[in-house]
Amino acid sequence: MGVITISRQFGCAANEIAAKVAEALGYEVVDKELLAHVAAEAQASEEEVAKYDEACLSPIERFLRTLVKFATPEEALTWSPGPLKETPFWLPTREQWQREGGKVLDHEECLKFTQVALKKLAQKGRVVIIGRGGMMVLKDFPGALHVRLFAPLDWRVKRLSQLENIPPEKAKQKIIAEDKRRAEYLRHFYGVDWNDPSLYHMVLNVAALGIDLTAQIIVSAAKELQSRVLGSDGVQEGGAEL
C-alpha cells in the first residue's frame, strides 16, 4: 500500500520534502488537495471546507454554535451579548439554516469527513499526506509511516522571510500563529500534544539534516517498513514496526 503522514512545524519545507519523497517512491502528495476529497465526501464546495481546514472553534465560536443548536442564528445572536453581533465569527445564514433543515457543515462535521477521506486515501495507498492529524487518524493503519518535521525558529524565520520577501518579524509572527493553530487543532480534536515524539516513527530536524537528506531518510525508512510489512508473496504481515 504505502502511506506516509507528515506532521510539520510551519516553515519546515514540508511540501518540498514531500514532493521529493513522492517522486522517489512514485507516490501522490496530498496537502491542499485534500480539500477536494473532503468536499466530495461532504457534498459541499471546497470553499466551504476550507473554512475548517486544520482549524477548530474558538471559545466564543463554541458559545455561539451552542446557542445555534437551539435556535436560528439570528435568534442566537439576539440572546448573545451585544458586541458578539458584530464579530467576524462564522454562523450559517438564515437561508442556509432553513435549506439544510438546521444542519450545516461545521468544524465537527468537517472533521468526520476529513477522517473518512484520509482513510480512503490510505486504503488506496501510495500517498504522502501532509497534516490534518494524519498520524492520529491512521495511527493503527498497517504499514503507515508517521513522520514529524521540525526546525529551530530562527531557521524557519530566515527561510520564510526569504521565500515570501517579508520582514523577519512578520515571518516570525506568521510562523508562531500557524504553529499555534495547528497545535490547537490536534489538542482540541485528538487530545494530543503534536510535539509528543511517541506519536511518530521519526522526528527529523530539517535544519540540521537539510531538505535533500531529510527526504532521503524518509524514503529509506518507507522502503524498509514496507519490506517488513509485506511478506515475500506480497501478503501483508501484521505487527511490523519501524
N, CA, C and O of each residue as an XYZ file, in Angstrom:
968
protein
N       0.832     -1.202      0.000
C       0.000      0.000      0.000
C       0.866      1.250      0.000
O       0.932      1.954     -1.007
N       1.524      1.533      1.105
C       2.397      2.676      1.167
C       1.695      3.953      1.549
O       1.042      4.586      0.719
N       1.829      4.339      2.824
C       1.231      5.580      3.309
C       2.241      6.278      4.211
O       2.794      5.663      5.123
N       2.479      7.549      3.958
C       3.359      8.355      4.797
C       2.586      9.581      5.254
O       2.016     10.299      4.433
N       2.564      9.822      6.553
C       1.958     11.050      7.056
C       3.074     11.961      7.547
O       4.045     11.507      8.154
N       2.923     13.240      7.278
C       3.924     14.220      7.692
C       3.267     15.292      8.548
O       2.392     16.026      8.088
N       3.699     15.368      9.788
C       3.308     16.460     10.678
C       4.450     17.455     10.642
O       5.616     17.061     10.663
N       4.133     18.734     10.588
C       5.213     19.706     10.389
C       4.985     21.006     11.118
O       3.859     21.494     11.214
N       6.077     21.568     11.638
C       6.047     22.936     12.086
C       6.003     23.814     10.838
O       6.489     23.421      9.778
N       5.426     24.989     10.968
C       5.308     25.867      9.805
C       6.691     26.376      9.393
O       7.488     26.794     10.232
N       6.958     26.332      8.088
C       8.232     26.816      7.586
C       9.320     25.770      7.525
O      10.495     26.108      7.383
N       8.947     24.481      7.631
C       9.933     23.396      7.629
C      10.157     22.778      6.253
O      10.801     21.734      6.150
N       9.651     23.387      5.216
C       9.807     22.872      3.849
C       9.121     21.530      3.670
O       9.594     20.685      2.910
N       8.005     21.326      4.368
C       7.312     20.037      4.302
C       6.841     19.701      2.896
O       6.947     18.553      2.464
N       6.324     20.687      2.183
C       5.832     20.421      0.834
C       6.968     20.037     -0.116
O       6.819     19.145     -0.951
N       8.089     20.715      0.023
C       9.241     20.408     -0.826
C       9.773     19.015     -0.518
O      10.102     18.254     -1.428
N       9.855     18.689      0.760
C      10.327     17.367      1.170
C       9.359     16.289      0.710
O       9.775     15.252      0.193
N       8.067     16.535      0.898
C       7.048     15.562      0.487
C       7.113     15.310     -1.013
O       6.951     14.175     -1.461
N       7.349     16.366     -1.792
C       7.431     16.223     -3.248
C       8.608     15.342     -3.641
O       8.491     14.515     -4.545
N       9.742     15.515     -2.967
C      10.921     14.698     -3.253
C      10.680     13.242     -2.871
O      11.080     12.328     -3.592
N      10.027     13.036     -1.739
C       9.712     11.681     -1.284
C       8.764     11.004     -2.273
O       8.974      9.857     -2.667
N       7.732     11.723     -2.660
C       6.738     11.168     -3.579
C       7.353     10.827     -4.932
O       7.025      9.805     -5.533
N       8.244     11.688     -5.404
C       8.887     11.435     -6.690
C       9.744     10.178     -6.629
O       9.760      9.378     -7.565
N      10.455     10.011     -5.521
C      11.334      8.855     -5.380
C      10.558      7.547     -5.257
O      11.025      6.497     -5.700
N       9.376      7.613     -4.657
C       8.596      6.400     -4.406
C       7.462      6.184     -5.406
O       6.839      5.123     -5.431
N       7.202      7.200     -6.227
C       6.071      7.091     -7.138
C       4.738      7.257     -6.429
O       3.741      6.636     -6.797
N       4.737      8.110     -5.398
C       3.535      8.351     -4.599
C       2.866      9.655     -5.032
O       3.407     10.419     -5.832
N       1.687      9.882     -4.485
C       0.956     11.137     -4.673
C       1.060     11.957     -3.389
O       0.964     11.407     -2.292
N       1.256     13.269     -3.520
C       1.264     14.158     -2.355
C      -0.128     14.737     -2.166
O      -0.738     15.222     -3.119
N      -0.631     14.687     -0.941
C      -1.939     15.264     -0.629
C      -1.773     16.281      0.489
O      -1.469     15.922      1.627
N      -1.970     17.532      0.162
C      -1.953     18.612      1.156
C      -3.237     19.396      0.974
O      -4.278     18.998      1.497
N      -3.188     20.497      0.248
C      -4.406     21.250     -0.042
C      -5.353     20.452     -0.935
O      -6.555     20.712     -0.978
N      -4.786     19.475     -1.646
C      -5.614     18.619     -2.491
C      -6.664     17.870     -1.686
O      -7.679     17.430     -2.227
N      -6.412     17.727     -0.386
C      -7.367     17.012      0.461
C      -8.720     17.716      0.503
O      -9.752     17.079      0.714
N      -8.709     19.027      0.302
C      -9.964     19.784      0.334
C     -10.967     19.230     -0.670
O     -12.162     19.148     -0.384
N     -10.476     18.850     -1.849
C     -11.362     18.312     -2.881
C     -11.948     16.980     -2.441
O     -13.125     16.710     -2.678
N     -11.135     16.146     -1.800
C     -11.607     14.846     -1.316
C     -12.660     15.024     -0.209
O     -13.687     14.346     -0.196
N     -12.378     15.950      0.716
C     -13.322     16.198      1.811
C     -14.615     16.796      1.276
O     -15.704     16.423      1.713
N     -14.496     17.725      0.327
C     -15.682     18.353     -0.263
C     -16.566     17.310     -0.932
O     -17.792     17.386     -0.854
N     -15.941     16.335     -1.591
C     -16.713     15.274     -2.234
C     -17.451     14.431     -1.204
O     -18.607     14.062     -1.410
N     -16.782     14.127     -0.092
C     -17.422     13.339      0.970
C     -18.575     14.109      1.607
O     -19.624     13.539      1.907
N     -18.369     15.415      1.810
C     -19.366     16.249      2.481
C     -20.433     16.774      1.541
O     -21.442     17.330      1.975
N     -20.199     16.591      0.232
C     -21.092     17.156     -0.778
C     -21.230     18.663     -0.566
O     -22.326     19.224     -0.557
N     -20.071     19.287     -0.397
C     -20.010     20.734     -0.187
C     -18.937     21.298     -1.113
O     -18.211     20.545     -1.762
N     -18.841     22.610     -1.172
C     -17.833     23.242     -2.002
C     -16.481     23.225     -1.293
O     -16.411     23.133     -0.067
N     -15.406     23.314     -2.082
C     -14.077     23.378     -1.490
C     -13.925     24.647     -0.651
O     -13.224     24.646      0.361
N     -14.584     25.728     -1.074
C     -14.518     26.975     -0.315
C     -15.128     26.802      1.071
O     -14.623     27.346      2.053
N     -16.217     26.043      1.141
C     -16.868     25.798      2.429
C     -15.972     24.963      3.329
O     -15.824     25.255      4.516
N     -15.374     23.920      2.757
C     -14.495     23.040      3.525
C     -13.263     23.800      4.011
O     -12.778     23.557      5.117
N     -12.757     24.716      3.188
C     -11.543     25.454      3.524
C     -11.691     26.271      4.806
O     -10.698     26.572      5.469
N     -12.923     26.629      5.155
C     -13.154     27.396      6.381
C     -12.699     26.630      7.616
O     -12.363     27.231      8.636
N     -12.689     25.303      7.523
C     -12.426     24.476      8.701
C     -11.120     23.705      8.593
O     -10.823     22.871      9.448
N     -10.325     23.974      7.540
C      -9.116     23.213      7.303
C      -8.098     23.433      8.417
O      -7.608     24.547      8.603
N      -7.780     22.370      9.160
C      -6.833     22.408     10.275
C      -7.141     23.553     11.243
O      -6.235     24.225     11.738
N      -8.425     23.761     11.501
C      -8.844     24.814     12.412
C      -9.883     24.266     13.378
O     -10.575     23.297     13.069
N      -9.989     24.881     14.535
C     -11.011     24.470     15.490
C     -11.705     25.706     16.050
O     -11.274     26.836     15.821
N     -12.754     25.476     16.765
C     -13.564     26.566     17.287
C     -12.859     27.333     18.404
O     -12.213     26.742     19.269
N     -12.994     28.658     18.369
C     -12.547     29.472     19.492
C     -13.612     29.379     20.578
O     -14.731     28.953     20.292
N     -13.299     29.767     21.821
C     -14.315     29.732     22.885
C     -15.587     30.495     22.534
O     -16.686     30.032     22.841
N     -15.455     31.668     21.891
C     -16.637     32.454     21.537
C     -17.443     31.743     20.463
O     -18.672     31.721     20.513
N     -16.736     31.150     19.472
C     -17.441     30.422     18.421
C     -18.184     29.224     19.000
O     -19.303     28.927     18.582
N     -17.570     28.534     19.957
C     -18.240     27.387     20.588
C     -19.507     27.847     21.300
O     -20.529     27.161     21.276
N     -19.427     29.029     21.943
C     -20.588     29.573     22.645
C     -21.715     29.874     21.662
O     -22.871     29.526     21.901
N     -21.362     30.526     20.553
C     -22.372     30.875     19.561
C     -22.983     29.629     18.930
O     -24.198     29.555     18.742
N     -22.133     28.642     18.601
C     -22.648     27.430     17.968
C     -23.560     26.655     18.904
O     -24.510     26.013     18.455
N     -23.278     26.708     20.206
C     -24.145     26.055     21.177
C     -25.520     26.695     21.165
O     -26.536     26.002     21.211
N     -25.548     28.023     21.104
C     -26.829     28.712     21.045
C     -27.584     28.356     19.773
O     -28.805     28.199     19.790
N     -26.852     28.230     18.671
C     -27.488     27.944     17.391
C     -28.178     26.590     17.390
O     -29.128     26.375     16.637
N     -27.706     25.680     18.227
C     -28.331     24.357     18.296
C     -29.793     24.450     18.730
O     -30.594     23.562     18.437
N     -30.130     25.524     19.424
C     -31.473     25.647     19.965
C     -32.303     26.732     19.291
O     -33.425     27.013     19.712
N     -31.742     27.348     18.231
C     -32.491     28.409     17.557
C     -31.823     28.718     16.225
O     -30.765     28.172     15.915
N     -32.440     29.590     15.442
C     -31.803     30.043     14.210
C     -30.642     30.952     14.593
O     -30.623     31.466     15.712
N     -29.673     31.168     13.703
C     -28.546     32.046     14.009
C     -28.980     33.432     14.463
O     -28.392     34.007     15.379
N     -30.010     33.963     13.818
C     -30.473     35.314     14.154
C     -30.966     35.371     15.598
O     -30.671     36.315     16.331
N     -31.728     34.337     15.996
C     -32.239     34.308     17.366
C     -31.112     34.113     18.362
O     -31.136     34.679     19.455
N     -30.111     33.301     17.979
C     -28.981     33.057     18.872
C     -28.245     34.358     19.164
O     -27.856     34.618     20.303
N     -28.057     35.167     18.135
C     -27.366     36.428     18.346
C     -28.205     37.395     19.155
O     -27.663     38.259     19.845
N     -29.534     37.262     19.081
C     -30.418     38.102     19.895
C     -30.193     37.816     21.372
O     -30.262     38.713     22.212
N     -29.917     36.516     21.682
C     -29.673     36.150     23.083
C     -28.266     36.538     23.531
O     -28.000     36.631     24.729
N     -27.371     36.763     22.582
C     -25.965     36.965     22.906
C     -25.695     38.400     23.329
O     -26.480     39.301     23.031
N     -24.561     38.613     24.040
C     -24.158     39.982     24.389
C     -24.022     40.829     23.133
O     -23.593     40.340     22.088
N     -24.382     42.081     23.240
C     -24.381     42.976     22.093
C     -23.152     42.944     21.218
O     -23.293     42.849     19.999
N     -21.928     43.019     21.778
C     -20.721     43.052     20.952
C     -20.556     41.840     20.049
O     -19.923     41.939     18.997
N     -21.117     40.688     20.441
C     -20.960     39.480     19.635
C     -21.667     39.592     18.291
O     -21.315     38.899     17.337
N     -22.666     40.466     18.222
C     -23.417     40.600     16.971
C     -22.548     41.166     15.854
O     -22.850     40.984     14.674
N     -21.472     41.849     16.224
C     -20.603     42.437     15.211
C     -19.318     41.638     15.017
O     -18.410     42.108     14.331
N     -19.215     40.446     15.598
C     -17.993     39.657     15.463
C     -17.889     39.069     14.075
O     -18.900     38.906     13.392
N     -16.665     38.745     13.642
C     -16.469     38.127     12.326
C     -16.656     36.618     12.341
O     -16.519     35.975     11.300
N     -16.967     36.037     13.498
C     -17.078     34.595     13.586
C     -18.221     34.093     12.718
O     -19.294     34.693     12.663
N     -17.967     32.980     12.041
C     -18.940     32.477     11.074
C     -20.111     31.801     11.746
O     -19.951     30.989     12.658
N     -21.300     32.157     11.273
C     -22.528     31.443     11.607
C     -23.299     31.256     10.301
O     -23.221     32.105      9.413
N     -24.030     30.170     10.177
C     -24.786     29.965      8.936
C     -25.844     31.047      8.764
O     -26.404     31.537      9.744
N     -26.113     31.415      7.522
C     -27.166     32.383      7.259
C     -28.520     31.725      7.504
O     -28.627     30.500      7.546
N     -29.542     32.546      7.665
C     -30.893     32.009      7.863
C     -31.284     31.125      6.671
O     -31.919     30.084      6.843
N     -30.898     31.553      5.465
C     -31.242     30.766      4.273
C     -30.579     29.394      4.304
O     -31.211     28.385      3.991
N     -29.283     29.360      4.687
C     -28.583     28.078      4.805
C     -29.248     27.199      5.850
O     -29.470     26.006      5.644
N     -29.555     27.817      6.966
C     -30.149     27.085      8.088
C     -31.475     26.444      7.680
O     -31.727     25.275      7.973
N     -32.313     27.219      7.002
C     -33.615     26.710      6.584
C     -33.469     25.672      5.473
O     -34.180     24.667      5.459
N     -32.536     25.920      4.534
C     -32.356     24.992      3.419
C     -31.851     23.636      3.897
O     -32.262     22.600      3.375
N     -30.957     23.638      4.892
C     -30.370     22.393      5.380
C     -31.149     21.804      6.547
O     -30.736     20.800      7.128
N     -32.270     22.420      6.890
C     -33.057     21.884      7.996
C     -32.352     21.953      9.326
O     -32.542     21.088     10.180
N     -31.532     22.987      9.511
C     -30.834     23.143     10.780
C     -29.530     22.385     10.840
O     -28.889     22.357     11.891
N     -29.104     21.754      9.723
C     -27.867     21.001      9.704
C     -26.954     21.586      8.621
O     -27.248     21.490      7.429
N     -25.855     22.185      9.048
C     -24.900     22.753      8.110
C     -23.502     22.253      8.468
O     -23.253     21.816      9.592
N     -22.605     22.326      7.503
C     -21.235     21.886      7.736
C     -20.596     22.756      8.807
O     -20.662     23.983      8.736
N     -19.980     22.127      9.792
C     -19.263     22.862     10.823
C     -17.953     22.149     11.108
O     -17.594     21.207     10.400
N     -17.236     22.583     12.133
C     -15.921     22.021     12.425
C     -15.983     20.516     12.692
O     -15.173     19.753     12.166
N     -16.943     20.098     13.507
C     -17.035     18.690     13.851
C     -17.416     17.831     12.655
O     -16.860     16.752     12.452
N     -18.371     18.317     11.861
C     -18.781     17.570     10.681
C     -17.632     17.497      9.681
O     -17.395     16.449      9.080
N     -16.918     18.606      9.502
C     -15.796     18.617      8.583
C     -14.706     17.656      9.048
O     -14.056     17.007      8.230
N     -14.510     17.566     10.352
C     -13.529     16.631     10.897
C     -13.884     15.193     10.523
O     -13.012     14.414     10.140
N     -15.154     14.848     10.633
C     -15.592     13.495     10.295
C     -15.328     13.186      8.828
O     -14.835     12.110      8.491
N     -15.657     14.133      7.961
C     -15.439     13.916      6.533
C     -13.943     13.867      6.201
O     -13.524     13.134      5.305
N     -13.149     14.648      6.927
C     -11.698     14.623      6.737
C     -11.141     13.254      7.089
O     -10.296     12.717      6.373
N     -11.617     12.691      8.195
C     -11.159     11.374      8.624
C     -11.540     10.301      7.613
O     -10.747      9.406      7.321
N     -12.747     10.391      7.083
C     -13.183      9.431      6.055
C     -12.300      9.544      4.822
O     -11.868      8.533      4.268
N     -12.030     10.774      4.392
C     -11.204     10.989      3.201
C      -9.791     10.459      3.408
O      -9.219      9.846      2.506
N      -9.226     10.690      4.587
C      -7.871     10.212      4.873
C      -7.811      8.685      4.849
O      -6.863      8.102      4.323
N      -8.814      8.053      5.413
C      -8.829      6.586      5.435
C      -8.986      6.009      4.031
O      -8.396      4.976      3.714
N      -9.771      6.667      3.196
C      -9.932      6.197      1.817
C      -8.628      6.365      1.033
O      -8.267      5.502      0.232
N      -7.931      7.462      1.261
C      -6.646      7.677      0.605
C      -5.637      6.632      1.050
O      -4.848      6.132      0.248
N      -5.669      6.306      2.340
C      -4.748      5.292      2.871
C      -5.048      3.927      2.272
O      -4.131      3.172      1.950
N      -6.321      3.612      2.121
C      -6.703      2.336      1.521
C      -6.224      2.254      0.071
O      -5.810      1.195     -0.399
N      -6.286      3.362     -0.612
C      -5.802      3.427     -1.992
C      -4.292      3.252     -2.036
O      -3.759      2.578     -2.917
N      -3.598      3.876     -1.059
C      -2.163      3.704     -0.923
C      -1.326      4.593     -1.815
O      -1.839      5.381     -2.609
N       0.007      4.438     -1.656
C       0.977      5.194     -2.433
C       0.723      6.693     -2.320
O       0.569      7.392     -3.322
N       0.683      7.167     -1.082
C       0.320      8.561     -0.839
C       1.136      9.139      0.312
O       1.438      8.452      1.288
N       1.487     10.419      0.174
C       2.119     11.187      1.246
C       1.111     12.230      1.696
O       0.742     13.116      0.926
N       0.669     12.126      2.936
C      -0.362     13.022      3.470
C       0.285     14.038      4.405
O       0.958     13.668      5.367
N       0.075     15.313      4.116
C       0.645     16.382      4.937
C      -0.412     16.929      5.885
O      -1.460     17.402      5.447
N      -0.136     16.864      7.192
C      -1.005     17.463      8.196
C      -2.334     16.777      8.383
O      -2.474     15.585      8.110
N      -3.325     17.540      8.854
C      -4.700     17.102      9.079
C      -4.817     15.970     10.097
O      -5.772     15.194     10.057
N      -3.849     15.873     11.007
C      -3.917     14.830     12.028
C      -3.774     13.433     11.463
O      -4.285     12.471     12.037
N      -3.078     13.313     10.332
C      -2.946     12.022      9.684
C      -2.365     10.949     10.576
O      -2.773      9.790     10.500
N      -1.403     11.324     11.433
C      -0.775     10.327     12.303
C      -1.737      9.795     13.357
O      -1.534      8.707     13.895
N      -2.801     10.574     13.658
C      -3.803     10.110     14.611
C      -4.889      9.290     13.918
O      -5.290      8.233     14.407
N      -5.359      9.787     12.777
C      -6.411      9.087     12.044
C      -5.924      7.715     11.580
O      -6.682      6.745     11.578
N      -4.647      7.646     11.186
C      -4.096      6.407     10.627
C      -3.074      5.756     11.555
O      -2.194      5.025     11.100
N      -3.192      6.023     12.853
C      -2.196      5.501     13.789
C      -2.144      3.984     13.829
O      -1.101      3.410     14.142
N      -3.255      3.323     13.518
C      -3.284      1.865     13.521
C      -3.319      1.274     12.123
O      -3.539      0.075     11.955
N      -3.103      2.110     11.128
C      -3.155      1.623      9.751
C      -1.879      0.852      9.440
O      -0.785      1.391      9.605
N      -1.991     -0.390      8.997
C      -0.812     -1.227      8.746
C       0.144     -0.611      7.718
O      -0.269     -0.232      6.623
N       1.397     -0.519      8.079
C       2.406     -0.041      7.140
C       2.523      1.449      6.999
O       3.368      1.917      6.236
N       1.704      2.234      7.709
C       1.799      3.693      7.620
C       3.044      4.177      8.361
O       3.335      3.725      9.469
N       3.764      5.089      7.747
C       4.953      5.682      8.352
C       4.611      7.106      8.768
O       4.210      7.920      7.937
N       4.769      7.404     10.040
C       4.408      8.718     10.568
C       5.665      9.524     10.875
O       6.501      9.111     11.678
N       5.785     10.675     10.226
C       6.991     11.495     10.302
C       6.664     12.871     10.876
O       5.626     13.458     10.571
N       7.562     13.366     11.707
C       7.436     14.711     12.265
C       8.632     15.538     11.808
O       9.777     15.121     11.980
N       8.373     16.706     11.228
C       9.421     17.616     10.791
C       9.442     18.854     11.684
O       8.405     19.455     11.963
N      10.650     19.223     12.126
C      10.774     20.440     12.923
C      12.089     21.124     12.575
O      12.953     20.547     11.915
N      12.221     22.358     13.030
C      13.455     23.116     12.838
C      13.433     24.283     13.820
O      12.357     24.741     14.205
N      14.591     24.765     14.225
C      14.643     25.924     15.126
C      13.886     27.107     14.526
O      13.825     27.273     13.308
N      13.320     27.914     15.399
C      12.515     29.043     14.951
C      13.306     30.005     14.076
O      12.796     30.476     13.059
N      14.547     30.304     14.457
C      15.323     31.280     13.670
C      15.592     30.782     12.255
O      15.641     31.585     11.323
N      15.767     29.473     12.074
C      15.975     28.904     10.740
C      14.718     29.065      9.900
O      14.784     29.416      8.722
N      13.582     28.807     10.513
C      12.313     28.911      9.797
C      11.978     30.361      9.463
O      11.452     30.657      8.390
N      12.285     31.250     10.385
C      12.035     32.681     10.141
C      12.864     33.170      8.958
O      12.346     33.856      8.078
N      14.140     32.823      8.935
C      15.020     33.245      7.841
C      14.531     32.697      6.505
O      14.509     33.405      5.498
N      14.137     31.417      6.514
C      13.704     30.785      5.273
C      12.409     31.415      4.759
O      12.309     31.738      3.575
N      11.415     31.593      5.638
C      10.132     32.163      5.228
C      10.287     33.610      4.785
O       9.655     34.048      3.824
N      11.133     34.343      5.493
C      11.370     35.740      5.141
C      11.919     35.853      3.725
O      11.524     36.741      2.970
N      12.824     34.958      3.369
C      13.417     34.966      2.039
C      12.427     34.488      0.981
O      12.339     35.073     -0.099
N      11.685     33.431      1.285
C      10.746     32.865      0.317
C       9.620     33.833     -0.020
O       9.235     33.962     -1.183
N       9.091     34.512      0.995
C       7.944     35.382      0.790
C       8.319     36.858      0.711
O       7.460     37.725      0.551
N       9.629     37.129      0.826
C      10.125     38.502      0.739
C       9.399     39.419      1.729
O       8.893     40.483      1.375
N       9.372     38.964      2.971
C       8.734     39.736      4.039
C       9.735     39.962      5.172
O      10.693     39.199      5.301
N       9.533     40.993      5.995
C      10.454     41.258      7.099
C      10.514     40.071      8.061
O       9.504     39.395      8.250
N      11.659     39.801      8.668
C      11.791     38.682      9.611
C      10.756     38.702     10.730
O      10.256     37.650     11.129
N      10.431     39.884     11.238
C       9.465     39.954     12.335
C       8.088     39.498     11.880
O       7.376     38.828     12.628
N       7.708     39.858     10.657
C       6.421     39.418     10.120
C       6.434     37.911      9.886
O       5.441     37.228     10.136
N       7.552     37.404      9.412
C       7.686     35.956      9.207
C       7.566     35.222     10.537
O       6.922     34.176     10.622
N       8.182     35.768     11.561
C       8.122     35.148     12.881
C       6.693     35.112     13.405
O       6.245     34.091     13.927
N       5.987     36.210     13.268
C       4.604     36.271     13.724
C       3.736     35.250     12.990
O       2.889     34.596     13.598
N       3.949     35.116     11.688
C       3.174     34.170     10.885
C       3.462     32.735     11.315
O       2.540     31.925     11.419
N       4.723     32.415     11.564
C       5.110     31.068     11.985
C       4.500     30.724     13.330
O       3.941     29.642     13.507
N       4.606     31.637     14.271
C       4.069     31.388     15.612
C       2.560     31.187     15.558
O       2.023     30.309     16.235
N       1.871     32.004     14.749
C       0.412     31.896     14.639
C       0.009     30.569     13.997
O      -0.932     29.922     14.456
N       0.713     30.159     12.938
C       0.387     28.912     12.258
C       0.669     27.705     13.143
O      -0.125     26.766     13.188
N       1.789     27.726     13.842
C       2.117     26.626     14.757
C       1.062     26.502     15.853
O       0.662     25.398     16.222
N       0.625     27.631     16.359
C      -0.384     27.633     17.408
C      -1.699     27.061     16.895
O      -2.355     26.283     17.588
N      -2.088     27.449     15.673
C      -3.333     26.966     15.096
C      -3.299     25.457     14.894
O      -4.256     24.758     15.227
N      -2.205     24.963     14.353
C      -2.087     23.527     14.103
C      -2.025     22.726     15.404
O      -2.636     21.663     15.522
N      -1.288     23.245     16.366
C      -1.182     22.557     17.652
C      -2.544     22.488     18.342
O      -2.901     21.468     18.932
N      -3.294     23.580     18.262
C      -4.617     23.626     18.877
C      -5.574     22.662     18.194
O      -6.405     22.043     18.857
N      -5.468     22.530     16.894
C      -6.305     21.580     16.142
C      -6.099     20.163     16.678
O      -7.067     19.445     16.929
N      -4.849     19.766     16.850
C      -4.558     18.420     17.362
C      -4.998     18.274     18.809
O      -5.522     17.231     19.199
N      -4.789     19.310     19.601
C      -5.169     19.237     21.005
C      -6.684     19.175     21.159
O      -7.205     18.393     21.953
N      -7.384     20.008     20.390
C      -8.834     20.110     20.532
C      -9.548     18.847     20.067
O     -10.431     18.340     20.758
N      -9.165     18.336     18.890
C      -9.900     17.221     18.309
C      -9.346     15.845     18.662
O     -10.075     14.854     18.609
N      -8.063     15.771     19.023
C      -7.469     14.458     19.310
C      -6.870     14.350     20.711
O      -6.451     13.273     21.134
N      -6.833     15.475     21.425
C      -6.351     15.441     22.800
C      -4.880     15.104     22.929
O      -4.473     14.492     23.916
N      -4.064     15.497     21.937
C      -2.642     15.178     21.984
C      -1.801     16.436     21.783
O      -2.263     17.436     21.234
N      -0.559     16.354     22.240
C       0.428     17.407     22.010
C       1.192     17.019     20.754
O       1.860     15.985     20.738
N       1.107     17.823     19.704
C       1.721     17.440     18.435
C       3.243     17.345     18.518
O       3.877     16.832     17.597
N       3.839     17.835     19.615
C       5.276     17.726     19.811
C       5.669     16.422     20.508
O       6.856     16.159     20.701
N       4.692     15.612     20.883
C       4.965     14.348     21.557
C       5.626     13.376     20.573
O       4.980     12.955     19.614
N       6.884     13.013     20.782
C       7.586     12.149     19.817
C       6.994     10.747     19.710
O       7.221     10.052     18.721
N       6.237     10.330     20.723
C       5.664      8.980     20.689
C       4.567      8.838     19.641
O       4.122      7.725     19.362
N       4.126      9.952     19.057
C       3.094      9.900     18.018
C       3.672      9.524     16.656
O       2.926      9.254     15.714
N       4.996      9.508     16.554
C       5.642      9.347     15.256
C       6.662      8.212     15.265
O       7.150      7.797     16.316
N       6.970      7.725     14.067
C       8.073      6.783     13.908
C       9.401      7.519     13.854
O      10.423      7.024     14.328
N       9.368      8.720     13.262
C      10.582      9.501     13.050
C      10.325     10.969     13.349
O       9.287     11.513     12.974
N      11.281     11.613     14.031
C      11.238     13.051     14.268
C      12.538     13.617     13.698
O      13.620     13.321     14.204
N      12.432     14.427     12.651
C      13.608     14.867     11.912
C      13.799     16.383     11.965
O      12.864     17.154     11.754
N      15.029     16.782     12.252
C      15.391     18.196     12.289
C      15.825     18.615     10.883
O      16.934     18.299     10.452
N      14.957     19.318     10.181
C      15.232     19.697      8.795
C      16.413     20.654      8.700
O      17.185     20.588      7.743
N      16.565     21.541      9.677
C      17.667     22.498      9.650
C      19.007     21.785      9.744
O      19.963     22.166      9.068
N      19.083     20.754     10.576
C      20.335     20.024     10.769
C      20.629     19.072      9.615
O      21.782     18.923      9.210
N      19.597     18.432      9.086
C      19.782     17.416      8.053
C      19.795     17.990      6.636
O      20.463     17.462      5.747
N      19.060     19.063      6.444
C      18.896     19.598      5.100
C      17.701     18.948      4.427
O      17.288     17.854      4.810
N      17.148     19.612      3.433
C      15.939     19.145      2.765
C      16.161     17.828      2.026
O      15.351     16.908      2.138
N      17.255     17.736      1.272
C      17.508     16.531      0.478
C      17.727     15.301      1.355
O      17.148     14.246      1.098
N      18.556     15.432      2.387
C      18.835     14.288      3.248
C      17.600     13.879      4.032
O      17.361     12.689      4.239
N      16.812     14.856      4.470
C      15.563     14.543      5.172
C      14.665     13.694      4.294
O      14.101     12.701      4.754
N      14.527     14.079      3.031
C      13.702     13.317      2.100
C      14.268     11.918      1.888
O      13.517     10.943      1.847
N      15.584     11.817      1.753
C      16.224     10.519      1.545
C      15.996      9.582      2.725
O      15.761      8.388      2.540
N      16.067     10.123      3.933
C      15.852      9.311      5.136
C      14.422      8.770      5.163
O      14.196      7.606      5.492
N      13.470      9.619      4.817
C      12.064      9.191      4.807
C      11.848      8.101      3.758
O      11.165      7.110      4.017
N      12.424      8.285      2.594
C      12.296      7.288      1.522
C      12.874      5.950      1.972
O      12.248      4.908      1.782
N      14.049      5.975      2.560
C      14.686      4.738      3.018
C      13.852      4.051      4.090
O      13.683      2.832      4.074
N      13.333      4.842      5.016
C      12.508      4.277      6.088
C      11.222      3.678      5.538
O      10.793      2.609      5.973
N      10.604      4.371      4.574
C       9.362      3.875      3.980
C       9.596      2.547      3.272
O       8.789      1.624      3.382
N      10.692      2.459      2.552
C      11.008      1.214      1.845
C      11.269      0.080      2.823
O      10.802     -1.040      2.618
N      12.007      0.362      3.875
C      12.313     -0.664      4.868
C      11.048     -1.123      5.577
O      10.854     -2.317      5.806
N      10.193     -0.173      5.923
C       8.955     -0.531      6.615
C       8.075     -1.399      5.723
O       7.498     -2.383      6.187
N       7.972     -1.043      4.463
C       7.158     -1.824      3.543
C       7.710     -3.231      3.363
O       6.945     -4.186      3.226
N       9.028     -3.364      3.361
C       9.616     -4.695      3.211
C       9.319     -5.567      4.433
O       9.248     -6.792      4.326
N       9.147     -4.930      5.590
C       8.806     -5.677      6.798
C       7.337     -6.052      6.835
O       6.964     -7.128      7.301
N       6.504     -5.137      6.332
C       5.061     -5.350      6.384
C       4.611     -6.376      5.345
O       3.690     -7.157      5.586
N       5.267     -6.362      4.197
C       4.880     -7.269      3.118
C       5.704     -8.546      3.156
O       6.930     -8.507      3.259
N       5.029     -9.654      3.074
C       5.722    -10.930      3.018
C       6.304    -11.146      1.636
O       6.025    -10.383      0.712
N       7.089    -12.152      1.499
C       7.733    -12.432      0.212
C       6.729    -12.729     -0.899
O       7.025    -12.546     -2.080
N       5.515    -13.200     -0.502
C       4.493    -13.471     -1.505
C       3.562    -12.302     -1.718
O       2.564    -12.418     -2.430
N       3.888    -11.143     -1.089
C       3.083     -9.923     -1.275
C       1.897     -9.848     -0.357
O       1.087     -8.929     -0.477
N       1.763    -10.809      0.582
C       0.661    -10.782      1.529
C       1.100     -9.992      2.757
O       2.194    -10.208      3.279
N       0.249     -9.076      3.219
C       0.600     -8.207      4.329
C       0.710     -8.994      5.619
O      -0.150     -9.813      5.946
N       1.796     -8.727      6.352
C       2.019     -9.353      7.640
C       1.702     -8.353      8.739
O       1.947     -7.158      8.574
N       1.167     -8.815      9.844
C       0.811     -7.907     10.924
C       1.949     -7.727     11.894
O       2.889     -8.521     11.938
N       1.849     -6.663     12.675
C       2.753     -6.458     13.795
C       4.092     -5.833     13.464
O       4.922     -5.654     14.356
N       4.324     -5.497     12.203
C       5.622     -4.916     11.857
C       5.681     -3.466     12.265
O       4.722     -2.719     12.067
N       6.820     -3.056     12.844
C       7.015     -1.655     13.219
C       8.404     -1.229     12.803
O       9.312     -2.049     12.664
N       8.555      0.081     12.607
C       9.857      0.608     12.242
C      10.630      0.946     13.507
O      11.767      1.410     13.430
